[in-house]
Amino acid sequence: MASRRRAIGFLAAVLFVTGAGIFSVHSMQKEERANLHQGVIRDQALMGLKEQQRREQQDKVPTQSVQY
């Protein structure tokens, strides 16, 4: 009976440690995914700013039409 109780205790410990490990890895992956997504948002904002600056620069430079 004692060996059975010890086996059940060992199984419970293994399940707990395994579950904690899975939960930990899942949490780290969610955090990393959120951080990567913030990088995409920053890149999109930077691209929009550069596009706006390019348009403003084009508006300042008069277009020259060549007549033949």
C-alpha positions as CSV (number, residue, x, y, z in Angstrom):
1,M,0.0,0.0,0.0
2,A,2.9,2.4,0.8
3,S,4.5,1.8,-2.6
4,R,1.2,2.6,-4.3
5,R,0.9,5.9,-2.3
6,R,4.5,6.7,-3.2
7,A,3.8,6.0,-6.9
8,I,0.7,8.2,-6.9
9,G,2.7,11.0,-5.1
10,F,5.5,10.7,-7.7
11,L,2.9,10.8,-10.5
12,A,1.3,13.9,-9.0
13,A,4.7,15.6,-8.7
14,V,5.6,14.8,-12.3
15,L,2.2,16.1,-13.5
16,F,2.6,19.3,-11.5
17,V,6.1,20.0,-12.7
18,T,5.2,19.3,-16.3
19,G,2.1,21.5,-16.1
20,A,4.1,24.3,-14.5
21,G,6.7,24.0,-17.3
22,I,4.1,24.1,-20.0
23,F,2.4,27.1,-18.4
24,S,5.8,28.9,-18.1
25,V,6.7,28.3,-21.7
26,H,3.3,29.4,-22.9
27,S,3.5,32.6,-20.9
28,M,6.9,33.4,-22.3
29,Q,5.7,32.8,-25.8
30,K,2.7,35.1,-25.4
31,E,5.0,37.8,-24.0
32,E,7.4,37.4,-26.9
33,R,4.6,37.5,-29.4
34,A,3.3,40.7,-27.9
35,N,6.8,42.3,-28.1
36,L,7.2,41.3,-31.7
37,H,3.8,42.7,-32.5
38,Q,4.8,46.1,-31.0
39,G,7.8,46.0,-33.4
40,V,5.4,45.7,-36.3
41,I,3.3,48.6,-35.0
42,R,6.4,50.8,-34.7
43,D,7.6,49.8,-38.2
44,Q,4.2,50.7,-39.7
45,A,4.2,54.1,-37.9
46,L,7.8,54.8,-39.1
47,M,6.8,53.8,-42.7
48,G,3.8,56.1,-42.5
49,L,6.0,59.0,-41.2
50,K,8.5,58.5,-44.0
51,E,5.8,58.4,-46.6
52,Q,4.3,61.6,-45.2
53,Q,7.7,63.3,-45.3
54,R,8.3,62.1,-48.8
55,R,5.0,63.6,-49.9
56,E,5.7,66.9,-48.2
57,Q,9.1,67.0,-49.9
58,Q,7.5,66.3,-53.3
59,D,5.0,69.1,-52.7
60,K,7.9,71.5,-52.0
61,V,9.8,70.7,-55.1
62,P,8.1,72.2,-58.2
63,T,7.6,69.7,-61.0
64,Q,9.3,70.8,-64.1
65,S,7.6,70.0,-67.3
66,V,9.7,69.7,-70.4
67,Q,8.3,71.1,-73.6
68,Y,9.6,70.1,-77.0
